[in-house]
Amino acid sequence: MFQTAFQANAFQNNAFQIVITPTPNRGLGGDDAWTPEEKKRYKALQKKLRIAEEKRISALKADQELRKQIIADLVDPKTIAKKQKQNKNKVQSNQEVSVDIPSNLANIDRYIANLVTQQQDLQNAVLIRAAKLRLEQELAILDMKRKAELDDEEALLALLL
């Protein structure tokens, strides 16, 4: 009775028979929504961000070395006295670095934050455009359905009359 409804070879005997070919990694998810100019701009922003991060790391290391030197000079003033004896003929001024002066590190951090917001703005613009296209497609589908229903109603009216 059910001989034609059931197919004996419909099920797999071995789970390893399933073949899934992975899609190649193309970078960002949904690359088809990105225009070539946007991709180029995004890559340029990534490059600038990477360079800024490297500058930030080097500035942080330089700042740490300067702090270590200042602390070492405060702890052991003998090395300062030796340096002053060597440089007797040179004019020296006592200057202290105030805390209120913004460091290079703060400027780099602001630049990095600006680059990150630019990246987010670019991604948001792509997402908004993709959502707009999706909504336009849905609107076109609904319009076609409405027209089909109108045609059906007109056909029924023509048959009734």
N, C-alpha and C positions, 0 to 999 in steps of 0.2 A: 504494500500500500504506500509506504513512504520511500520506496526504493529510488525514485527519481529526485526526491527533495534533498537527500543526503548525499554528499559527495565524499568518497573515502579519501581522496587526496587533498581535501580542503585544509587539513591541519598539517603543521610541520612536525616531523618526527624529532628534529633536533633544533634547539634554539639558536645554534650557531649558523643555521642556514640563512638567517636574516642578514642582509647586506645593507649597510647604511654608509653611504658615501658622504664624508664630512664636507661641508661647504668651506671654501678657502676663507681664511681670515682676511677681511678687507679693511681692517682698521676700525673705524667707528661703526656702530650698529646702525643699520638702515642708511647705508651710504647713498642709496639711490635718491634720497631726498636732498642731498647736498649738491650744489652747483660746483663746477670746477673752481670758480673764484673763491667760493666759501671754503672749499677744501684747502686751497693754497693759503688763504688767510689763516685758517685754523692751524696749519702746519707752521706758518711763520710765527704765530702766537706761541705755539709749543716751543719753537726754537728760542725765541726771546725769553720765555719763561725758564727754560733750561739754563741759558746763559746768566740770567739774573740770579737763579739759585746758586750757580757756581760763584758768582761775585759775592753773594751773601755769605756763603761759607768761607770764602777767603777773607772777607771783611770781619767776620766773626772771629776767625783765627788771629788776625792782626790785632783786633781789639783785646782778645785774651792775652796775647803776648805783651801788649802795652800795659795792661793792668798788672801782669806779673812783674814787669820791670819797675813800675811805680811802687808796688808793694816791696820789692827787693830793695829799692833805693831808700824807702822809708825805714826798713828794718836794718839795713847795713849802710850807714852813711859814709863809711870809710872809702867805698869805691867812688863816691861822689867827690870826696876830698882829694883822692888820687887823680881824678880826672881834672879837677880844678887846678891842681899843681902843674899838670901837664899843659894846660891851656891858660897860663897866666896872662899872656899878651892879648888874648881874645876877650872881647867885651861880652859879658853874660848878663842876662836879665832873668829875674825870677818870675816865671809865669806859672800860674796854676790853671789847670783845665777845669772849667766850671761844669757842673752837671747839666745845666740848662741848655747848653749848646746841643742841637740835634746831631746825632752821629750819622755817619754814612750808612750805617746799618738800618737806621730808621727810614732813610730815603729809599734804600733798596727794598725794604719791606713794603713801603707804599707802592713802589713800582710793581712789585710782584702781585700785590692785591689788585692793582689796576688791570694787570694782564689777565688775572683770573676772572675778574668781572667781565672783561671783554670776551673771553672764551665762553662764559656762561650766557652772555647776551647773544653771541653768535649761535650757540646751541638752541637757545630759546626761540630765536628767529626762525631757525630751520624747523623746529617742532611746530611753531605756529603756522608756518606755511604748509607743512604736511597736514595739519589738522584742517586748515582751510580747504585744501584740495580734497580731503576726505569728505568734508561737509558738502562741497560742491558736487561731488560724485553722488552722495546720498540724495541730494536735492534733485539731481538729474534723474536718478532712478525713480524717486517719488513722482516727479513730473511725468515721466513716461508711464508709470502705473496709472496716474490720474487720466492721462490721455487715452490709455487703453480702456479704462472704465467708461469714459465718455463715449468712445467708439462702440463699446458693448451696449450702452444705453441707447445710443442712436440706432443701432442695429435692431434692438428689441422694439423700439418705437416704430421703426420702419416695418417690422413684421406685423406688429399689432394694427397698424393703419393700413 
